[in-house]
């Protein structure tokens, strides 16, 4: 998929290669040692998350430990040399601006198909083109307006708000925001 840029060339959506780490419990030799090593590598995981991992180990079915691991975590996992740990290379879409353009850009599913926003409406173009698609929106203006909306949502205790800023001379949309928004990088946290 092509990258999506704002009017100044700031990246709003980009395709990258990531690594997911899974575990095949049937190949585990030393369960306690494996869990200890995983706790050292994935220190960002909570005690509760490791309790879930331990329960899944007993079910004897493949499961993911973590998706989109860092390069440092990948290096540490490779050093373990444990055959029960399965690494999966995957093409992923990242959204560096997080919540800032979530409703405009939308998101893709696990099969690289656009499911909302521009990711859906420009799906064919994003797959065919090698060139980035440049939008008329401006990251800096978007950020300023979003901060103002958040401030006034607190003052007036609203459930949400929206804003559109257009250039009256040519009809270009410089900013379009709807709150509440979401982080498309954290799809597991998105609710209706």
Secondary structure, 3 states (H helix, E strand, C coil): CCCEECCCCCEEEEEEEEEEEEECHHHCCCHHHHHHHHHHHCCCCCHHHHHHHHHHHHHCCCEEEECCCCHHHHHHHHHHCCCCEEEEEEEEEECCCHHHHHHHHCEECCCCCEEEHHHHHCHHHHHHCCCCEECCCCHHHHHHHHHHHHHHHHHHCCCCEEEEEECCCCCCEEEEEEECCCCCCCHHHCCC
